[in-house]
Amino acid sequence: MSPPLTMLGMSGPVSTLSSAVAEAGGTGTAQVSFKYHMYGADMGTVYLYWESGSTYTLLWSKAGQQHTGHTYPWTVGNSSTTLNGKAGETGKLVLVYFKGANKGYRGDAAFCEIELSRSTGSTVGLSGAPLWKTTASNSSVSSLTSARSRSATSTVSANSNSTWSYDAGGPTPSANTGPDKHHNNLDYWDYIYFEASGTTSSADRYYTMRTANSYTL
């Protein structure tokens, strides 16, 4: 059986992934669905936005630890109503991670199988890290407003500190945080996560990742 299309979370080795631009078609209610895992005592807040021009629509956010261990099942999240009325808009998805002042390494929030779909049309599956760009390791800003509109030009690499990264299927490198593997229990499927290890700041910091290409709803 072929693996499902994924956006965050690869369906095979990173080197084999396509970087082709895809667009959702059809009419109806646009929706973003995904699976997430947020285990760790220092867990921050994650924000998911739809960016169209200079307008930012908050699709989903979640704050603090949501799971109690590496092996706790991933949770299905969705945003089935916030893209209503936006058919025909072109934009990008933007993920922002908030790391609070003096928080440590135990905040690895992970995501896989994000899909952008229409209720009566096609589904966009962005297969993995090559279709996303992030800010460089330890590069952050001090406000959410600045972070969501921030340019992101760095490659999403494996297990890089203080930035959005991908993991090659197993647990994140840090103890007591992150999932033990991709949600489907296959340890050779990659997923994307925020690696909270690195310099701890005495101030609140925000870290950005956005799709490398734009997509039409």
C-alpha positions in Angstrom: 0.0 0.0 0.0 1.4 3.4 -1.0 2.0 5.8 1.9 -0.3 8.8 2.1 0.5 12.2 0.7 2.1 14.4 3.4 3.0 18.0 3.9 4.9 18.0 7.1 6.4 14.6 7.5 8.0 12.9 4.6 6.8 9.7 3.0 10.3 8.5 2.3 14.0 9.6 2.4 14.4 13.3 2.1 16.6 13.0 -1.0 13.7 11.4 -3.0 11.1 14.0 -2.4 9.6 16.1 -5.1 9.9 19.9 -5.0 7.1 20.5 -7.6 4.5 23.2 -6.9 1.0 21.9 -6.5 -2.3 23.7 -6.2 -5.7 22.8 -4.7 -8.6 22.9 -7.1 -12.4 22.8 -7.0 -14.8 24.8 -4.9 -16.1 24.6 -1.4 -14.7 24.8 2.1 -10.9 24.8 2.3 -9.4 22.9 5.2 -6.0 22.2 6.7 -5.5 18.9 8.5 -2.5 17.5 10.2 -1.1 15.4 13.1 0.9 16.8 15.9 2.9 15.7 19.0 3.8 18.2 21.8 5.6 16.4 24.6 8.0 18.3 26.9 8.0 20.3 30.2 9.3 23.4 28.4 6.8 23.2 25.5 6.0 26.6 23.9 3.2 27.6 21.7 2.8 26.8 18.0 0.8 29.0 15.6 -0.3 28.0 12.0 -1.2 30.9 9.7 -2.5 31.3 6.1 -0.6 34.2 4.6 -2.3 35.9 1.5 -0.6 39.2 0.6 -0.3 41.1 3.8 -3.2 39.3 5.5 -2.6 36.6 8.1 -5.4 34.2 9.1 -4.7 32.2 12.2 -5.7 28.6 11.4 -4.7 26.9 14.6 -2.6 27.3 17.7 -1.7 25.1 20.7 0.1 26.1 23.9 2.1 23.9 26.3 2.6 20.2 26.7 -0.2 18.2 25.1 1.2 14.6 25.5 2.8 12.9 28.4 5.6 10.8 26.8 7.6 9.8 23.7 5.2 7.0 22.8 1.9 8.9 23.5 -0.2 8.7 20.2 -0.1 11.7 17.9 -3.2 13.9 17.9 -5.2 14.9 14.8 -5.7 18.6 14.4 -7.7 20.5 11.9 -8.9 23.9 10.7 -12.0 23.1 8.8 -13.7 26.5 9.0 -11.1 29.3 9.0 -10.5 29.1 5.3 -14.2 29.5 4.4 -14.7 32.2 1.8 -11.1 32.1 0.6 -11.6 30.0 -2.5 -9.3 31.4 -5.2 -6.8 33.0 -2.8 -3.2 32.4 -3.3 -0.8 32.3 -0.3 1.5 30.3 1.9 1.3 28.4 5.1 3.4 29.8 8.0 4.3 28.0 11.2 5.7 30.0 14.2 7.1 28.5 17.3 7.1 30.6 20.5 9.8 29.8 23.1 9.2 31.6 26.4 12.0 33.3 28.3 14.4 31.0 30.1 12.7 27.9 28.7 15.0 24.9 28.1 15.4 22.1 25.6 12.3 20.1 26.4 10.0 21.7 23.9 10.2 19.6 20.7 6.8 20.1 18.9 6.4 17.8 16.0 4.1 17.8 12.9 3.4 15.4 10.1 0.9 14.7 7.3 -0.4 18.3 7.0 -2.8 18.5 4.0 -4.4 21.5 2.4 -7.7 20.4 0.8 -11.0 21.5 -0.6 -14.3 19.9 0.4 -15.2 19.3 -3.3 -11.8 19.5 -4.8 -8.3 18.1 -4.7 -5.8 17.8 -1.8 -2.4 19.4 -1.7 0.2 17.1 -0.2 3.6 18.8 0.2 5.9 15.9 0.8 8.4 16.9 3.4 11.2 19.3 4.4 12.4 20.4 0.9 9.1 22.3 0.3 9.6 24.4 3.4 12.0 27.1 4.4 13.0 28.2 7.9 15.1 30.8 9.6 18.7 29.9 10.4 19.6 28.2 13.7 19.3 30.5 16.7 17.7 33.2 14.4 14.6 34.6 16.0 12.6 37.7 16.7 10.8 39.1 19.8 7.2 39.4 18.6 4.6 37.2 16.9 3.7 39.9 14.4 7.3 40.1 13.2 7.7 36.3 13.1 4.7 35.5 11.0 5.7 37.9 8.2 9.4 37.1 8.5 11.3 35.9 5.4 12.6 32.3 5.7 15.3 31.2 3.4 17.2 28.4 5.1 16.9 24.7 4.3 15.1 22.6 6.9 17.9 20.3 8.0 18.1 17.3 10.3 18.1 18.0 14.1 19.4 21.6 14.0 19.3 23.4 17.3 16.9 26.4 17.9 15.1 26.1 14.5 12.6 24.1 12.6 14.2 20.7 11.7 13.3 17.2 10.5 14.1 14.0 12.2 14.8 10.8 10.3 12.0 8.8 11.8 13.1 8.0 15.3 13.0 10.0 18.5 14.3 13.6 18.6 17.9 13.8 20.0 16.7 15.4 23.3 15.6 13.3 26.3 12.1 13.8 27.8 10.7 15.6 24.8 9.4 14.9 21.3 7.8 11.8 19.8 9.6 8.4 19.5 8.7 8.1 15.7 6.4 9.2 12.9 2.7 8.8 13.9 2.2 5.6 11.9 4.9 3.9 14.0 7.3 3.5 11.1 10.7 4.7 12.3 11.9 5.3 8.7 9.4 8.0 7.9 10.6 11.5 8.7 8.6 14.3 10.4 9.2 18.0 10.9 9.6 19.5 14.4 11.0 22.4 16.3 14.3 21.5 18.0 14.2 23.4 21.3 17.8 22.6 22.2 20.3 25.4 21.9 20.8 28.8 23.5 18.3 29.7 26.2 17.2 33.3 26.0 16.2 35.6 28.9 13.5 37.0 26.6 10.6 35.6 24.7 11.6 34.4 21.2 9.7 33.4 18.0 10.9 31.1 15.2 9.5 31.0 11.7 8.9 28.3 9.0 6.9 28.9 5.8 6.2 27.0 2.6 8.8 27.7 -0.1 6.1 28.1 -2.7 2.6 29.7 -2.8 -0.6 27.7 -3.3 -4.1 28.5 -4.6 -7.1 27.5 -2.5 
